[in-house]
Amino acid sequence: MDNITNKTSKNNFMVTNSDFNFINSETVILELPFSEHIEELRQRVFHIVWIILALTSIAFLEVKLLVKVLELPVDNVKFFQLSPGEYFVSTVKISFYTGLLFVSPFAIGQIILFLLPGLTKKETKVILPLLLSSLCLFGLGLLFSYYALIPAALNFFFKL
């Protein structure tokens, strides 16, 4: 299948760039009605929501492993419940936040793919390095928070 799919309707072209091919040798003039832009945005948001639900479901099934990983940075820390429904609510929260965490690179990609047809060639050349560097910085931020911030914060709160 081609990298670019063109849909024609009365002198209008809709370009879908689905595999992060940012440099395109073809020149296409985009003249879409507002409703088609909204439809493309709606489809991308639905993709993001379905992937969040799928990743949250997977995290919900593996929540015991996630809790063990969250308990690792500080010694002698165990999660406990104070009320009957708190364990379930904590499980859902951990699963949902894990789903959000892992879907964020995909969501950023979908947002960029939505905005890409409206950018100039100069701007599209800047987007790919920006996207890759932001993903690397996101991963470094996760590692920093896991190994430096979480232990410091938990040790501070345990001393109170």
N, C-alpha and C positions, 0 to 999 in steps of 0.2 A: 504494500500500500504506500502511496506517496506520503511525503512529509507534510504536504499541504493539500487540503481538500477545499475546492471551490464550489460554492453553491450559487447558482445564478437565478435571479428573479427580477425581470424588467430592469436591466442595466445596473443591478446591484451585485456586489461580490461580497461573500463572507469567507474570510480566511481563518482556518483553524490550524494552529501550529501546535501539534500535540506531542512532539517528541523533543522539545527544547532545541530545535534547529533555529538558532537566532539569526543566522546569516542566510539570506534568501537572495538568489540571483535574479528572480523575477520581480518586476515592478507591478504592483497591483494597486489600483486606486480604490480606496475603501469609501463607499457611500452607503452606509447602512441606516435604515430607519432606527429610531430610538427603541422601538419594541424588540428588534432583533438583538440590539446590545443588551437589553434587559434579559432577554431569553438566554443569551450566552452566559451572562452573569449568574442567572438562576441555575443553569446546569452546572456551572463550576462550584457554586455553593452547595448544591445537592451532592456532588462528588465528595466535597470536603466533609459534609455532615455524615454521609454513609461510611466514610473511612474512619471518622472519629468513633462512630458507633461500633464498627468492627474491631478497632483497636481497643476500645473500652471493654468490649465483651471478652476479648482475648486476655486483657489484663485482669478482668474480674475472675476468670477461670484460674489464673496464675497469681492470685493476690498474696498467697502465703509466701511465695518466693520474693515478691516485691517488698513485702513487709520485712523479710530477713535482710534484703539489700538496704532498706532504709534504716535498719537498726545497726548496720555495720560500722558507720563512722564513729560512734561513741560506745565505749564499753559499758556494760551493765544497764542498758536501756531496753526496756520491753514496753510495748504498747499494751494498755489495759483499758477496760471499759468501766464506766461509772454508772451507766444506766442500761437497761435491757436492749434498747435499739441502737446504742452507740456503735457496737461492733459492725452492724450492717451498714450504717451511715458512713463509718470510716472506710469500710471496704469499698463502697461505691465512690467515695471521694478519691481514694487512692487510685482506683481503676480509671476514673474519668480524667484525673490530672495526668496520669500516664498516657492515656489516649491522646490528650491534647498535646503533650510533650512530643510524642512521636509523629503526630500529624502536622506539626508546625512547619517542617521543611516542605512538605507536599502542599500545604496551604499557601505558603509564600510563592511556590512555583506556579500554582494556579492563578494567583493574583497577578503575577508577572506575565503569564501567558494571556490573561485578559487585557492587560494594559499594552502589551507588545505591539499590536497593530497600529496603535495611535502614536508610537514613538518614531523619531527620525532615525536614519541609519547611524548617525553619530551616537545617539542615545542607546541604540541596540548593541553597539560595540562595547559600551560601558556596562550594560546589564549583566552579562555572563560573568565577568570577573567579580562584580559586586555580589552577585548571588553566591558564587563559590566562596568568596571571602567571608560573607555573612554566615554561611553554614559552618565554616571552620571556627569562626568566633563564637557561634552559638554552642558548638560542641565544647570549646575551651571554657566557656562560661559555665556549662553544666559540670565539667570536671572540677573547676575551681570551687564552685558552690558545694559540691559533694565532699571534696577533700579538705576545704579550708573553712568555708562559712558555716556549714551545718555542725561540725564538731564544736566550733567556737560558740555558736549560738546555744547549742544544747548544754554545753558546760556552763555557760553563763546562767542559763535559766535553772539549772540544777543547784547552783550555789545560792539562789534566792531563798 
